[in-house]
Amino acid sequence: MRWPWKRKSSSDLLVVSWHEQTLAYVQARGVGKGYEILRQGVERQGSDSREALVSRVRALGLEGLRAHFLLRPEQYQFLQIEAPAVPPEELRAAARYQVREMVDAHLDDITLDVMRLGTGQDKGQSQLFVVAAKNAVVRDAMELADALNWDVSVIDVQETAQRNLQTLVAQSEGRPDRATAALVLADNKQAMLTISASEELFYTRRLELPEGFMTMVWGQSEIAASPDTYTPVSEYVPDYNVGGVSYGNDYSDASAPAASAGGAGGRAQADYERAQRLVVEVQRSLDLWERSWSQLPLTGLRVFAGARSQELADWLGREMGQSVGVLSATPLFKGFLPADNPDAAYCLPLVGVLLRTEGRKL
């Protein structure tokens, strides 16, 4: 997405996100057709004032740079609608009217942009993705940019950043036109699933994680699911909302009585069952893709969960009976953080923004 702000230019590119008093950043320099990571990390405001945070960021040497902003999923809505039959220059206005009942704020209080689902040339497919961010969110980001004299020309979102990473991996494997899926767990609350092909985003879904998911034991061969407490895959009915976003996943601990009765073993059983529901939702999404886009069969699923990325890949691979790999930026970007660094989860989506193609039509 391109938004209407201009500042002075700089030779390096800074990608930042600002959410819940947490600033994540990646500073990179162009090298050939790619980027070299110069510095990256996370600064938390904590009990400091905004001015104190700004002083800390200045001390890092991050003032006065050309910058792109990434909005975190909690800062915007990502909707999917039928493409209105209007000229391209009228798409935004038509989409704004069409989503008036879907957005969680008054239309006058949001900034909106659109992009076509897929290549826009797929037979029988004429849909749009609509990004809607509250003006207050954008204003807060720009106030921080003003304080640090950043030249902000682009505000992007995680779905497209994740698509960019998938595209780079597919290109590095010589399969740029094939469909690939990526599941990224950037925090302890939500996972984002995207499916891309031919450098474009075709499908996205946000999956709520069970409380404490990142500290759970996700799967052990000695834990057997009890027929009294575990519902078979075929009986789960996920709540697919607008744009594939699911707000209705039930990760409540339905087996809490069993957990309290069985002590540690019961808690492990409960964790196993709650974790299994994520497996079910991912499998449902992949099955839906195979039915809806049979002309674009998936070539694989890659996942990211910080230090537990390989563990997540192995677990999902066993549960779903297919090969699952790790989505890693380390081999693709010189100097990027290893997955076991706590800041890697915050910085991975920012690296995807570095890969943004300015000529892409939205």
Secondary structure as UniProt FT lines:
FT   STRAND          13..19
FT   TURN            20..21
FT   STRAND          22..31
FT   TURN            32..33
FT   STRAND          34..44
FT   TURN            46..47
FT   HELIX           50..59
FT   TURN            60..61
FT   TURN            63..64
FT   STRAND          66..71
FT   HELIX           73..75
FT   STRAND          76..82
FT   HELIX           88..90
FT   HELIX           91..98
FT   TURN            99..102
FT   HELIX           107..109
FT   STRAND          110..116
FT   TURN            118..119
FT   TURN            123..124
FT   STRAND          127..134
FT   HELIX           135..147
FT   TURN            148..149
FT   STRAND          151..157
FT   HELIX           158..172
FT   TURN            173..174
FT   TURN            176..177
FT   STRAND          179..185
FT   STRAND          190..197
FT   TURN            198..199
FT   STRAND          200..208
FT   TURN            211..212
FT   HELIX           213..215
FT   TURN            221..222
FT   TURN            227..229
FT   HELIX           233..235
FT   HELIX           242..244
FT   TURN            254..255
FT   HELIX           256..292
FT   TURN            294..295
FT   STRAND          298..304
FT   HELIX           306..308
FT   HELIX           309..320
FT   STRAND          324..326
FT   TURN            330..332
FT   TURN            339..340
FT   TURN            342..343
FT   HELIX           344..354
FT   TURN            358..359
//
